[in-house]
Amino acid sequence: MNDIILLKQGEIFLKGLNKRYFEQKLVSNIQKKLKPIGSFKVTCAQSTLYVTPREDSCDMEAAFEALTKVFGVSSLSRAAACEKDKDAIFALAAIYLKDAMTRAESFKVETRRADKSFPITSVQLSQYVGGLLAEAFPDTRVDVHNPELTVHLEVRDNAAYVHAAPTPGAGGMPVGSNGRAVTLLSGGIDSPVSSYMIARRGIKLIPVHFFSFPYTSEAAKEKVVALARILTDWCGPMGIEIVPFTRIQEAIRETCPEAYFTLVMRRFMMRIAERIAERSGCKAIVTGENLGQVASQTMEAMKSTQAVVSLPVLQPLVGMDKEEIIGMARRIGTFETSILPYEDCCTVFTPKHPRTRPKTEEVEAAEKGLDIEALVDEAVAGIERIWVE
């Protein structure tokens, strides 16, 4: 039996003349995802991708699980193929879905006839195969309105396919199809989720982490590396840029008014992120900011921190509820690591009474005594790069 995986495209289906570019990027990402698992052939036709094992030893369960985390796929199904003949299709359905048909109390058949040259209509094929299945499995009744099992038939140009209900895919756009961006990755709950959400829009990410040793420990850095490793399941391999941030934070403490510590710190983060972005060919900076969540995330505060960069700042969480963010963190697998009790540079030298609604010129005045360019140059020169996959 020819056991394969069918993948349905998401938004790529809506693309026009450049659709082929997105399809090629998706095929490439799928091939990379499957390479550690086994040898598979990946082809694309009629807005569907076909993943076929080249060897009997290929782990189809592992391949299917891996493909649920590929952005650009709206749904996927384990399926079997046969010749485009109504009796062959019934015979395949009776064998391939035998266990499912036996377990289910009710079923119906749905057909998609992409090959319009097939001699009978979708409705006629559903009725024909459904009638024979009802005879073959008399304990499973037909229910076209609320069936426990839906038998899916697809008649395509190259073959006919049989499968049960599809599994939802990761959705979005293929990673890398919409360029590259720097993403600020802390050890908290929000930034891994924001990184995931932007990667889902087809962005290849370069994570940047600000490390303030000895105020933050090596264990805190390893926590961030662990978070990035979890994200690679969705985003692909990434190189983390670990920025030494201690000297900057100490200079801020020594020079700036306490109420402005966090705002000045975040302005330095943005400057350094833009430097890394320019060096790496990135077109945007991604942050995990959420409007009103903390003192530095008011509209006035965000305006003042973003004023030091010219690149777009993408904030996918800006309007989300905290419970929504936590729910997504649980779903993508980062939550349990994010809540490990290690320090974060954002908690170093936190002001008792932070300025929440600053004017940009106030923050500029607060950092006037700092040698900004020298501090940024020193931090960028000391970056440590860690590759995760």
ZIGI-V605124 format. One line per field, one symbol per residue. ss: DSSP state (@ for helix, = for strand, . for the rest). psi: psi as a letter, one per 40 degrees, with the letter a starting at -180 (. if undefined). burial: + if it has 24 or more other C-alpha atoms within 12 Angstrom, else -. Layout:
ss = ???
psi = ???
burial = ???
This chain:
ss = .========.@@@@....@@@@@@@@@@@@@@@@@....======..======......@@@@@@@@.....==========...@@@@@@@@@@@.@@@@@@..========........@@@@@@@@@@@@@@@....==......=======....====...==....=......=====.....@@@@@@@@@@.=..========......@@@@@@@@@@@@@@@@@@..=======.@@@@@@@@@@..@@@@@@@@@@@@@@@@@@@@@@@...===........@@@.@@@@@@@@.....===.......@@@@@@@@@@@..@@@@......@@@............@@@@@@@.....@@@@@@@@@@..=====.
psi = hghihhhhibeddeibdedddddddddddddddededahihhihhffiihhhheidehgdddddddeefhiehdiihhiiiiighdddddddddddfddddddidiiihhhhgdgeeheiidddddddddddddddgeehihhedgidhhhhhhhiddiiihiahihhaeaaihheefaiihhhhaeadddddddddddeeehhihihhhhghediidddddddddddddddddeiiihhhhhheddddddddddihdeedddddddddddddddddddefieihhifihhedidefidddddddeeeieiihhgeedeiiddddddddddeeeddddehgiiideehfhidgihdgiidddddddedeigddddddddddehhhhhi.
burial = -++++++++++++--------+++++++++++++--++-++++++++++++++-----++--++++++++++++++++++++++++-++++++++++--++--+-+++++++++-------+--++++++++++--+--+++------++++++++--+++++++++++++++++++++++++++++++++++++++++++++++++++++++-++---++++++++++++++++++++++++++++++++++--++++++++++++++++++++++----++++++++++--++++++++++++++++-+-++++++------++-++--++++-+++---++++-++++--+++++-+--++-++--+-+--++--++--+--+-+-
